[in-house]
C-alpha cells in the first residue's frame, strides 16, 4: 500500500461549508459517508485500500461534523442527501459507489432512493431502513454529553472511546480537535441530537423499496454486536430479494474501523460480481 494523504476539497451548498478528503485515484468513483458524531478520517484505511486497488475515493465530513459547518440550521435527512448530491456534482464523481456507515448509511440509502440514476452501487455498513425509535435522541445525547472532555491526550481519548477496542478508539480519537486545554469533539452534541429528529419518529422502508441499484449490506457479528437485528435484515430481504449481505465475525457497529481490510475485500469483490470465496466471512446472497 502506497503512502499518500488526501487533499482537502471544499464544497459550499446553500451557504453550508462541506469539507471533503479527496484521495484521488482512477477507476470507479466511491463516496464514503461516516456515521453520527463521526468524521471523514474514519475511512482513511479503507480509502487507501480502495484508491490503491483502482478507485477514485472521496470521504465527506457531513454537515455538523469534522471540518464542515459546525452549526448548520438544517439537519434534516433531506439536507444530508442534498449535500451528498452536491459533492458528487461539484467533484465530478460519475455514478459513484455510495458507501455509508450507520447514519451515513441512512444518507446513502436515501440518496439512492431519491436519485436512482446517481449511484452505481449502494453499500450499507451497519445501516438499514430501521424503525421509529423515540428514545434514540435521549440515549445518544446522554452518551455524547458524558464524554470526559477535554481529553488530556489522544491515548486517553482512544482508551475511553474505544471501550477496549483499539482500532475503534483510535478512529474516534482522530476526529478530535486540539485546543489549549486538551482535545475536544469536532461537533456540538445538540446538533447531533437534532440530526436524529426523523429517526426518532419514522422509518425509511418506503425509501428502501425505491432503491434500484445493486446493494450490499455489511453487518457486524461479534461480542459487541451490530445494530441491525435479524428481523430487520429479513424484512430488507423480503422487500428487496436481490439484496446481498455479509456478516463479519469479530466485529461490531464500527466494523469499518475494526476490519477495513475485510470491508475492502467485500466491496471490491461485490463490484466485480459477487465474492466467490466468502465462506470465512459469513457472506450470503438472496438473489
Buried (B, 14 or more C-beta within 10 A) or exposed (E): EEEEEBEEBEBEBEEBBBBBBBBEBEEBBBBBBBBBBBBBBBBBBBBBBBBBBEBBBBBBBBBBBBBBBBEBEEBEBEBBBBBBBBBBEBBEBEBBBBBBBBBBBBBBBBBBBBBEEBBBBBBBBBBBBBEEBEEBBEEBBEEBEEBEBBBEEBEBBBBBBBEEBEBBBBBBBBBBEEEEEBBBBBBBBEBBBBBBBBBBEBBBBEBBEBBBBBBBBBBBBBEBEBBBEEEBBEBBBEBBEEBBBBBBEEBBBBBBBBBBEBBBBBBBBBBEEBBEEBEEBEBEBBE
